[in-house]
Amino acid sequence: MTDRLAIEGGTPSSPRFIVFGAPSLGEDEIQEVVATLRSGWIGTGPRTQAFEAAFREYVGAPHAVAVSSCTAALHLSLVVSGVLPGDEVVTTPFTFVATANAILHAGARPVFVDIDRTTLNIDPALAESACTPRTRALLPVHFGGLACDLDALGATARAHGLVLIEDAAHALGARCHGRLIGAHGHLTCFSFYPNKNITTGEGGMITTDRQDWADALRIWRLHGLDHDAWRRFHVQELILSEAVAPGFKYNMTDLQAALGIHQLRRLEGFLALRERYAARYDAAFAELPELIRQPRPAPGADRHGLHLYLLLLDLGRLTADRNQVLRALRAENVGAGIHYHAVHLHPYYARTLGYRRGDLPNAEWASGRILSLPLGPAMTDEDVENVIRAVRKVVRRYRRAPAR
């Protein structure tokens, strides 16, 4: 195979396009969906309850509440924990916009603080210094699947009387100090979007250690009603339902949960495969000084969730910028992506909150250099080798000649 880039007329490194985050769905998931369709109950019901029970047992949390998305999970967590219009929520700018959008949906103001340039997670010292009398919550993101410094963030939450809401959209299966993410604190929000560590098509979950919050979450997720449809309609007894809060339509259906029940059983196998593929990437890219990798803890009490395999480009060693490198990789049939464009640089947030380039330099530095490679259980060994081949090919093509 020639080393000429596909974008320049060469042969692509992969014969087919390797999709970023393709899900792995098996016969068990398919049969469970079919059984749900035949059961006569496809809305929120027994399979959603079974998925919640299995999830809380896996994570080690007292309560788990299934919802329609991680965005819904974040919004509901802010609402039930008492965040009110006019309050401030300290969070990271280096995340998907949904994190900040949920804060606005609750009527609060996101206060962005910069990240650690190595871990890409929120800087705990900066988070602490950003707290004011108006601060009501901390909302860190376990970026890519790497756990935040929960010791430091928890200490800040306790010192200031704040609720700690973890955005764990990337971190199902991640571990911190011997416990899985979701078992550590107040409220933790997970995503089951198609490219996440497990999928329900669309969906999310909230874990919490408080019964009152779990009860409130179940009410607020379904119109604020005190009894859901399954409880009202699957028995002969007349059960009346009343609105006790102005809730939302954020419930998960049994069709979604049918996927989640079996995806969760496969999660540890999925994680093992992600770790094996990531180790192959690590070994292959160690020879390329143009690439900087997010650190991963050694096996033990801590574990990276490996939702994302992240690379940061050392642009001083390259003749192309990040976007050109991405174009070249995609021409090689490698579905690399960007996670993420820093939120405070998006037009809406710059315009409404007054942030400008230069305000959060580490997030901006990462935002211009980061890319994500395909990594997931639907990939084959051949796919992994083709990704490696493409990355080597593109980096070598754009390698800057050493100064003389």
N, C-alpha and C positions, 0 to 999 in steps of 0.2 A: 504494500500500500504506500502511495506517495505521501510525503510530508506536506504537500501543498494543501493549504486550507481549503475546505469546501466552499467557504465564502468567497474564495478567490478562484474557484473552478475545479478544485480537487475533489477527491472521493470522500464522502462523509465517513467518520470513524465508526458509526453504527449504521447497519442497513435499515433500521427502522427508528422512528423517533421514540426516545425513552422519556415517557411522560413523568413529570415531577409528581410524586406522591400518589401514584395509582394504588387503589386499595386492593387488598387480598380478601376476596369473598369466596367461601367454600360451599360445599353441598349442604352442610349443617345449617348455615345461614339461610340458604335458599329454601330448604325444607321447613324451617321455622317460620319464614314469611308466608309460605303456602299454608301452613297449619293455622296461622293467624287469620289469613283471609277466609279460611273455611270455618273458623270458630264462630263467626258472626260478631266478633268484637274486635274492632281495629283501632279504636281510640285509646285514650289513657285507661289502662286497666291492669289485669293480672300480670301481663308480661312486663309492663313498666315497673310494677312493684317488685317482680322477681329480679329485674335488672338492677334496681336500686339496692336491693338486699345483697346481691352478689358484689356490687361495686363497693358498698361500705365495708363488706367483709374483706375484700381484696386490699383496699387502701388502709383499713384499720381505723376508720372514722366512726363515731357513734351514729351519724345520720348522713344519708345521701338522698338528694332530691333531683329527679330528672327533669330537664327542661328542653326547650326547642333549639337552643344554641348556647355557645359560651357567652355571646353578647347578652342574651337574656339572663344568663347566670350572673354576669357582672352587674347588670342593671338591678336585678332583684336583690342581690347581696347588698348593694348600696342602700336600697329602699328599706329592707327589713332591719338593717343595722342602725338606722336612724340618721343617715345622711340626708340633709335637707337643702332646699334651695338657698343659695348664698354661702354654703359651706365650701371648704377647700379640700381637695383630695390630692395628696402628693403621689406622683407616679413618674414613670419613665417615658421619655419621648421616643425611645427606640423599641417600637412595638407596632402591631397592626392598629389602624385607626379605631377599631372597635373598642379598644381599652379606654381611650379618651372619649369616644362617643357615648359610652355607657355613663360616664361621669356627667356629661352634659344632659343626658336623658333624665338623670336624677335631679337636675337643677343645680348641681354643684359646679365648681370651677376646677379644672385640672391644673395643677401646679407641677410643671415639668422640672425635674432635676437631672443632672447629667449622669452618664453611665461610667462604669469602669471600662477602660479601653481594652483590657485583656479579657475579662469575663463577658462583657457586653451586657451585664446586669446593672441595675440601679446602684449607684454609689450610696451605701448606707449613711456615711457621714454627711453627705450633701442632703440626703432625705431628712435627717434629723435637723439640720440647720434650716431647712425650709419650713419647718412647722411653726405655725402662728396660732393665736387664739381662735382663728376661724377654721383650723385644720380639724377634720373629723375622721379621716381615714388615710391609711397608707395602702397603695395598690401597686405592689411590685409584680414584675413579669419574670417567670423562670425562662429566660430567653434561650430558645433552641432546644430546651430540655435540661439546661444547667441550673441547678437550684441556686436561688439567691442566698445571701447571708441572712438566714432567718433568725439567728441569734441576735445580731445587731438590730435588725428591723423589729423583732419582737421586743427588744429592750426599749427602743424608741416608742413603740406603740404603748407599752406599759407606762413609761415615764410621762407621756402626754395624754394618756387616757384615750387612745385612738383604737379604732377597729382595724385589724390587719386582714385585707382581702387579697388573696393570692390569685393572680392570673396564671393558671397552670394549663393554658391551652396547648402548650408544647410539652408538658411535663408529666403526662400519665406514665407511671412506672419509674419515674425519677425518685431517687432516695437521698435523704439528708440526715446525717447522724443516725443511721440505722432504721429510720422510719420513712415510709413512702410519703411523697408530697400528697397532701390532702389529709394527713393525720396530725398536722402540727398545730393548727390554730383555729382562728375564728371562722373564716369562710374561705373555701378554695373552689375555684371555678375551672372546669375542664371542657374541652371541645371534642366533638366526635364528627367534625367536618370530614369529607372524603379523604383528605390527605393526612389526617392525624394518625396517631399511633394505633387507635382503633376507630371504626366509623359506624355511625348509625344512619348514614346518608347526610343528614343534618341532625344536630342534637348537642346537648350539653348536660353537665351534672354539677351540682353544688354539694360539697361536703362541709359539715359543721359539727362543732362539739356542743352545740346548745339546742335543747329540745324546743325552746320557744321560737328560735329562729327557723328551725326545720318546719314547725307547724305554720309559721307565718309564710314561709316560702311556698308551701303547698297551697295556701289560700291565694296568695298574690299571683301565682303562676296561671291560675284559671279563673279570671274575672273577679277575683275576690270572694268567691263563693265558699261557704263553710263546708259543703259536701260536694265531691266531684261526681261526674256522671256514672262512673262505675259503681260507686257506693249506692247511688240512688236507684239505678235501673237493673242491677243484676240479681236483686232479691224481690220477693213479693211484698215485703213491708213497705209502707208509704214513708219515704224519708224526704222531708221538705228541705229546700236549700235557700239560704238567704245571702245576699251580698253584705259582707262585713268590712270590705275594703274596696277601693276603686282599682281592682286588679287588672292584669294583662292577659293576653292569649299567648302564653309561653309554655304550654304543656308539651311533653313528649307523647307520641302515640305508641301503641303496642306494635305497629308495623316497624317503627324505628327500633324499639326495644328488642324486637325479635332478632335483629342484626346484632345489637349490642350484647345480648346474652352470650352468643357464641364467639363474638369478637373478643370479649373479655377473657374467655377461656383460652384463647389463642395468644393473648398478649405477651406472656413470657417467651413464647417461641418467636413471636415477632421481634421482641427486643433482642433476643440472642442473635437473630439474623441481622438486625441493624448493627449490632456491635461487631459482628464478623465482617460485614461489608465496610464499616467505618475503619476497622483495623487495616483492611486492604488499601483503602484510600490513604490512610496515614503512612503506611510503608511506602506506597508509590510516590507520594508527594513530598516525602522527607528530603528528597534530592532537589527540590525546586525552591530556592530561597525567595522566590517572588511570591510565595503563598504563605500566609499566616493563618493558623488554625485556632479556633476557640479551644481552650483547654478542657480536658475531661479528667475527672478524678480517677485514681487507681481503683481497681475493683475492691469492694469492701463495704464499709458503712455508707458510703456515698455512691450514687450512680447517676450518670447522665441519661436523660430520657431519650436522647438522639432522635427527636422529631426532625431536627435539621442537621445536615452536615454542612457546616459553614466554613467558607474561606474568605479571608480578607486579602486583597491584592496590595503588594508593596509597589505602589505606582512609580516610585523612583527607579525601580528596576525594569520597568516596562515602557514600551513606546505607544501603548494603547491605554485608553481609560477603561473603567469597569464596564461601561455599556458596550463598548466595542468588543471586549473580551466575551461578554454574554452573547452578542450577535454571532460571533465566530463559533462559540460552543453550540448554539442552537442550530447553526448551519451544519454542524457535525452530527446533528440528530440527538443532541443531549439537552433535555429540557431543564436547563439551569434557570434559576429565578433570583429575585431580589427580596430579601427579608431583612430590613425594610427601608423605605424612605422615611427618615425621621419625621414624626408627626408634626412637630412645631414648624416644619418647613412646608407642609401642605398649605395651599392657599387659604382655606377656611380658617385654620388655626392661626396662621400668621396674621390674618386680617382681624379676626375677632379677639384674639388674646394678646396681640401685639408683639409676638416673638419675631426675631430677626436672625438671619444667618450670623453666626458668631456668638450667640447666646449660650449654646450648649455644644462646645467644640468637640468633645469626644463622640457624641452621638452623630454629629455632622461628619466627622472623620470616618466613622464606620459606615455611615450611610452612603458615602461615595465610593467605598471600596468593597463592600460585602457582596457575596453571591452564595447561593445554595445549590448544591448538587443533588441530583436524584438519589434518594436513599429510602428503601422500603421493602417490605416482604414480597411484593409482587415482582420485584426485579429478579433476574437470573444472574448466575455467575458470569455469563457472557455479557450481560448488560453492564455489570460492574467493570469488567475489563475494557469494554468500549468507552465508558466514561473516563477511565484512567487514560486510555489512549488519546482521547480527545483533549483532555486537560493538558497532558504533556505536549501534544502537538501545538495547541494554541499558545501556551506559555512560551515554548521555545521559539515560535514564530515572532512573538512580540517582545522577546527578551532584548533589553537594551544592552548594547555593546559596552564593555567596561571602558571607563575614561582612561586616556593615556597621558 
